[in-house]
Amino acid sequence: MAVLDGERVVRLVEKPKEFVSDIALVGVYLFDDSILEACASLVPSWRGEYEITEAIQWLIDHGRR
């Protein structure tokens, strides 16, 4: 799910246990090399998986577009 601040995504939540938004994430993602730095920061989720939404959230939190 995506949380917006106006037109900008400010938070992503992969399969939330509780309601956070009615905006779903769908589509194809295109990244530059900064996604590699984001992925290097990941730890497995509570489901034991690396989540692309966590990498995207890292980009958002670090001011990337």
QUINORUR-V65252 format. One record per backbone hydrogen bond with DSSP energy under -1.0 kcal/mol. NH is the residue of the N-H (numbers start at 1). CO is the residue of the C=O. E is the energy in kcal/mol with one decimal. If there is no record, write none. Layout:
nh->[NH NH]
co->[CO CO]
e->[E E]
//
This chain:
nh->[2 3 5 8 10 11 13 35 36 38 39 40 41 42 45 48 55 56 57 58 59 60 61 62 63 64]
co->[23 11 8 5 3 3 1 32 33 34 35 36 38 39 49 45 51 52 53 54 55 56 57 58 60 59]
e->[-2.5 -2.6 -2.8 -1.2 -2.8 -1.3 -2.4 -1.8 -1.6 -1.9 -2.7 -1.8 -1.1 -1.4 -3.3 -2.5 -1.4 -2.5 -2.4 -2.1 -1.9 -2.3 -3.1 -1.5 -1.8 -2.9]
//
